[in-house]
Amino acid sequence: MEEQTEKLSESLVIRSLKRFRELFLYNTCQLESDSNQSPKIPVEDASILDRMPADVQFVILTLLPPEDICRLGATSRYWRAMVRDPLLWKYFLLRDMPHWSSIDHVTMPKLEALASPLCSDDLQLEERVEGEEQDNVSKYDYMAEYMKGHPACRQKWQFPRPPYEVVTSFLNSLLPSSEPRYAMFGPGIEQLDVSMVTRLMHAPDVLPVAAIPSGRQINGIGSGISYTYNHQHKLNILTLYSTNRAERDRARVGQYKVDDKLFTSEDTDTSSCPMFIPNPQVQEVCQAVSGFIYVANAEPGKGDGAVEAAKIQAVLSPAWGSTARPLLVLSCVSRERPEEDLATDAALRSTPTGAGCRTSSVEMAQRLRLPQLPNPWMVQDTVAESLSGLLDGISWLLRYSGLRI
């Protein structure tokens, strides 16, 4: 988020809050307003919080978690109107989206709506205060989108499963299920200074290695490695490298691209976007797996969005299997930003996890054109060195593969 945009949206929100005060509060020394207007509250009868300047109220709102803001809105008619202001929640979306650790196909905000003008005229404001639901008041529920997308609130917005699905899931859990298999590929497993694959094989406290199965071989690919999730569920991961190890190491040191042997390039489509087709062995893998894990390089300035998106679309083609198969995108960096570096970086002072030194999950979803996919997908921030965030992504992947977690 650019600083200039944040300052602009902040000033607009404060101006909107000031108009709310003018509509709800009045001084006893002022003349009575027309009887046609909505009744106002005398300033002398208002609470201390109500009487605070609008800019102070705004600062207080920015420091509260979203659940507490909603609770504040339940205390009075004045605060109910204040916390339902679309400008306020649009500001929160623009401010907080870059720091969300994950996003998926259900909770992804409509970014085109955020690009619309922030201003609303006084007539719209008064109609909103009166509680009238008109199309010209707000065509986009920023508050609902924020609550749906914010990681801390997301679970509360998950719709309950119908009873028949719960019963079916329980009965299926009593039957022995086959081990789900996933194909893992992407520049994040080759370009980073820390190898996530190596860390994964030597992290028994995160995802213990269960076995290296001898069966289920795929010619030229192997049988993958089986891991155990939560001491209960087994999953098999097939790692697909674009080329051999020697070429990968030379490319990483020399900072140049290697010839990707997983795909064959085709002509561009009508929109001049690149097109790829998986090579025969990769096609065999795509037909055999239950889902896909794409490891993206989330370090700043890395990645070619158009090429990456085309390769993802190539492996998810309906020609190789069902569009219900999930795609987990691990938005990966090599290591966490040192705390001392964050303390000296004014731009990252408000983001202790170092969100400013990596591509955000929302931006990664947009870069890879994930909202255009028919498959369920999720982007999860991950760190190769510590494997933080990996288990959250694996949990989502197993659930969308039909396992009861």
Residue pairs with C-beta under 8 A, 6 or more apart in sequence:
1 94
1 95
1 97
1 98
5 94
6 94
6 95
8 118
9 87
9 90
9 91
9 94
9 95
9 118
10 58
10 91
12 87
12 91
12 118
12 119
13 58
13 85
13 87
13 88
13 91
14 54
14 55
14 58
16 85
16 87
16 88
16 120
16 125
17 54
17 57
17 58
17 82
17 85
17 88
18 54
19 122
19 125
20 54
20 78
20 81
20 82
20 85
20 125
20 129
21 54
23 38
23 40
23 125
23 126
23 129
24 40
24 41
24 77
24 78
24 81
24 129
25 40
25 41
25 42
25 43
25 46
25 50
25 51
25 78
26 33
26 40
26 41
26 42
26 43
27 42
27 43
28 42
28 43
28 44
33 40
38 129
38 130
41 50
41 78
43 51
46 78
47 76
49 57
49 60
50 76
50 78
50 79
52 60
57 82
61 69
61 72
61 82
61 83
61 88
62 92
62 95
64 72
65 152
66 92
66 146
66 147
66 150
66 152
66 153
67 152
67 153
69 83
70 83
72 79
72 83
73 79
73 80
73 82
73 83
73 84
74 80
81 128
81 129
82 88
83 143
84 128
84 143
85 128
86 120
86 128
86 138
86 140
86 141
86 142
86 143
87 118
87 120
89 142
89 143
89 145
89 146
90 114
90 118
90 142
92 142
92 146
93 109
93 114
93 142
93 145
93 146
93 149
94 114
96 146
96 150
97 109
97 149
97 360
97 362
98 355
98 356
98 360
98 362
98 363
99 351
99 353
99 355
99 360
100 149
100 150
100 151
100 360
100 361
100 362
101 151
101 353
101 361
101 380
101 381
101 389
101 392
102 151
102 361
102 378
102 379
102 380
102 381
102 389
102 392
102 393
103 149
103 361
103 362
103 365
103 378
103 379
104 376
104 377
104 378
104 379
104 396
105 370
105 371
105 373
105 375
105 376
105 377
105 378
106 148
107 148
107 149
107 154
107 157
108 149
108 362
108 365
108 370
108 371
109 145
109 146
109 149
109 362
110 140
110 145
111 362
111 366
113 139
113 140
113 142
113 145
116 140
120 128
124 136
124 137
127 134
127 137
128 137
128 138
146 153
147 153
147 156
147 157
148 154
148 157
161 169
169 404
170 404
172 402
172 404
173 404
177 402
177 403
179 226
179 234
179 235
179 236
180 235
180 236
180 290
180 291
180 398
180 401
180 403
181 216
181 224
181 235
181 236
181 237
181 238
181 288
181 289
181 290
182 235
182 236
182 237
182 238
182 289
182 290
182 291
182 292
182 293
182 328
182 397
183 237
183 238
183 240
183 285
183 286
183 289
183 292
183 293
183 315
184 197
184 237
184 238
184 239
184 240
184 292
184 293
184 294
184 295
185 239
185 240
185 241
185 242
185 262
185 292
185 293
185 294
185 295
185 315
186 293
186 294
186 295
186 296
186 297
186 308
186 330
187 295
187 296
187 297
187 302
187 303
187 308
188 196
188 295
188 296
188 297
188 298
188 330
188 331
188 332
188 384
189 195
189 196
189 197
189 239
189 241
189 295
190 241
190 242
190 248
190 251
190 252
191 252
191 297
191 302
192 297
192 299
192 332
192 333
192 334
192 384
193 252
193 334
193 335
194 334
194 335
194 384
194 385
195 384
196 295
196 330
196 332
196 382
196 384
196 387
197 239
199 384
199 385
199 387
200 206
200 207
200 227
200 387
200 390
201 209
201 225
203 387
206 387
206 390
206 391
207 227
207 228
207 229
207 387
207 390
207 391
207 394
208 227
208 228
209 225
209 226
209 227
209 228
210 226
210 227
210 228
210 234
211 225
211 226
212 223
212 225
212 226
213 223
213 224
213 226
213 236
214 223
215 223
216 223
216 224
216 236
216 288
217 223
218 238
218 281
218 284
218 285
218 288
219 281
219 284
220 281
221 238
221 240
221 281
221 284
221 285
222 238
223 236
223 238
224 236
224 237
224 238
224 239
225 236
225 237
225 239
226 234
226 235
226 236
226 237
227 234
227 235
227 236
227 237
228 234
229 235
229 391
229 394
229 395
229 398
230 405
233 398
233 403
233 405
235 394
235 397
235 398
237 293
238 285
238 289
240 262
240 282
240 285
241 248
241 262
242 248
242 258
242 259
242 260
242 261
242 262
243 251
243 258
243 259
243 260
243 261
247 258
248 258
251 257
251 258
260 311
261 279
262 278
262 279
262 282
262 311
263 276
263 277
263 278
263 279
263 282
263 311
263 314
264 276
264 277
264 278
264 279
265 274
265 275
265 276
266 275
266 276
266 277
267 275
268 274
268 275
269 275
273 306
273 309
273 310
274 306
274 307
274 310
275 310
275 314
276 310
276 311
276 314
277 314
278 285
278 286
278 314
278 315
278 320
282 315
283 320
286 315
286 317
286 320
286 321
287 320
287 321
289 321
289 325
290 325
290 401
291 325
291 326
291 327
291 328
291 397
291 400
291 401
292 312
292 315
292 316
292 325
292 326
292 327
292 328
293 327
293 328
293 329
293 330
293 393
293 397
294 308
294 312
294 327
294 328
294 329
294 330
294 368
295 329
295 330
295 332
295 382
296 303
296 308
296 329
296 330
296 331
296 332
296 359
296 364
296 368
297 303
297 332
298 331
298 332
298 333
298 358
298 359
298 364
298 381
299 333
299 334
299 357
299 358
299 359
300 357
300 358
300 359
302 359
303 359
303 367
305 367
305 368
305 369
308 367
308 368
309 367
309 368
309 369
312 327
312 368
312 369
312 370
312 373
313 369
313 373
316 323
316 325
316 327
316 373
316 375
323 374
323 375
324 375
324 376
325 375
325 401
326 375
326 376
326 377
326 378
326 396
326 397
326 400
326 401
327 370
327 373
327 375
327 376
327 377
327 378
328 377
328 378
328 380
328 393
328 394
328 396
328 397
329 364
329 365
329 368
329 370
329 377
329 378
329 379
329 380
330 380
330 382
330 389
330 390
330 393
331 358
331 359
331 361
331 364
331 379
331 380
331 381
331 382
332 382
332 383
332 384
333 357
333 358
333 382
333 383
333 384
334 383
334 384
334 385
335 383
335 384
335 385
335 386
336 353
336 354
336 383
336 385
336 386
336 388
337 348
337 354
337 357
339 352
342 348
342 349
342 351
342 352
342 354
343 349
345 356
347 356
348 354
348 355
348 356
348 357
358 381
359 367
361 379
361 380
361 381
362 379
364 379
365 371
365 377
365 379
368 379
370 377
370 379
376 400
378 393
378 396
378 397
380 389
380 390
380 392
380 393
380 396
381 389
382 388
382 389
382 390
382 393
383 389
395 405
398 405
399 405
